[in-house]
Amino acid sequence: MTTTANAAPAAPAALHTAVIEWFDEHARDLPWRRPEAGAWGVMVSEFMLQQTPVARVLPVYEQWLARWPRPADLAAEPPGEAVRAWGRLGYPRRALRLHGAAVAIAERHGGDVPHDHAKLLALPGVGEYTAAAVASFAYGRRHAVLDTNVRRVFARAVSGVQYPPTATTAAERRLARALLPEDEATAARWAASTMELGALVCTARAPACGRCPVAAQCAWRLAGSPAHDGPPRRGQTYAGTDRQVRGKLLAVLREAAGPVPQAALDAVWDEPVQRARALDGLVADGLAEPLADGMYRLPQG
């Protein structure tokens, strides 16, 4: 089966059946996939799972939903509390964006996560992928859901290349739309199934082709598994970076019951120029709030 990124394979129904049946048997039991999670649980998971492994997300997700079971519950608290509860998940601006989305849902939509894709996309911090994912996973709507895992599955199984482009292309979007089952419920199941296949089997570094339900149809394997121009991107170095310093400073603010003095922040990193740059970055990003007396705190509003 050979094709291009602009056209679906000749028999996409065969892919649908094989991948969805595999998902029905092998899908992980994750809390945001359970009916009781609701649309808010799905949205919270989508924010948390961005660039973060499932194992790290699970405990924070459970605590978050126990404290804020509805968007209005989160919206009623200062944004700094969202940053505090985010803990060490990383990329804490996601917490601020999720808080902003909760405020908008409470103010514009009566506290219910909207099911309409355009209304989801209009929420603060919600991009094309998140809007499609929430509409699909929470409401069973027919949308192309393109995360890194799905893009990799399509690149190999359909386009015959080892890795997708660095950034999502128009050709990938066209292919994803062409592959969508016509039936809404099946399309939503297809979205979840392809994502899980990429996460568990068609992985970046060591694809388990022997366990893949579409290995016999995979364009990349049929082409002899040609190597891509480059390997999958490696994780960024963390030690000694401004990101590490920001994390240490933010940890002090999260763990404090109230404002903290500059001296408490100075104590966590010896190099003053980098420390000041990291602190300025936290303030600029809305993650830290300077007070008139030289104290700092998590954002209050």
Secondary structure as UniProt FT lines:
FT   TURN            5..6
FT   HELIX           12..26
FT   HELIX           31..33
FT   HELIX           35..37
FT   HELIX           38..48
FT   TURN            49..51
FT   HELIX           54..67
FT   HELIX           71..75
FT   HELIX           79..86
FT   TURN            87..88
FT   HELIX           93..108
FT   TURN            110..111
FT   HELIX           117..121
FT   TURN            124..125
FT   HELIX           128..139
FT   HELIX           148..154
FT   HELIX           155..159
FT   HELIX           170..179
FT   HELIX           184..200
FT   HELIX           209..211
FT   TURN            213..214
FT   HELIX           215..217
FT   HELIX           219..222
FT   TURN            223..224
FT   TURN            239..240
FT   HELIX           242..255
FT   STRAND          260..261
FT   HELIX           262..266
FT   TURN            267..268
FT   HELIX           272..284
FT   TURN            285..286
FT   STRAND          289..290
FT   TURN            292..293
FT   STRAND          295..297
//
